Amino acid sequence: MNGVQYRSMSEYFSQTKKRSTTVKALHDVLPLVMYIFYPVQLVALAINEGLGSEVFLRFTLIPLCTFILVTVLRAIINAQRPYEKYNYTPVVHKETKGKSFPSRHTVSAFIIAMAFMYIQSTLGIIMLTVAAAIAVIRVLSGVHFIRDVVSGAAIGVIVGVLGFFVF
């Protein structure tokens, strides 16, 4: 998408209170779903499998290491966000400058979804759906480029497959 398209999309969702409220609510609630279920599952694994179990350690360390590596990568790349590059106000108020690529919310959501896939496939599929919705809403809210969320999803899935199912 180009600057005109990003600006138009932001204006579309900002035109009515219903649209902007919906985008803002999804922007806030979808990640919350992931970040509530993940620690609950961590506690359940700690109780049922033990803190030193391979399942608990993978479920904890793979997402943690992925988050840290992506945070460092974003700081190094320091790519502009769409609202910076194209000078518009995103639907969701955000003043962050740079650090757009890759989307850390999207990476986190997908690596957490892959962690759930590792322990229970049905729950993993549900979480992958939530992760995809998070990626879409990051673009619709105007805070990320499509390339940011696609790369974030790819990183989360690739690291998840390698970390949970290959090694």
ABEGO torsion letter per residue (X at the ends): XBAAAAAAAAAAAAABAAAAAAAAAAAAAAAAAAAAAAAAAAAAAAAAAEAABAAAAAAAAAAAAAAAAAAAAAAAAGBBBAAAAAGBBBABBBABBEGAOBBAAAAAAAAAAAAAAAABAAAAAAAAAAAAAAAAAAAAAGABBAAAAAAAAAAAAAAAAAAAAAX
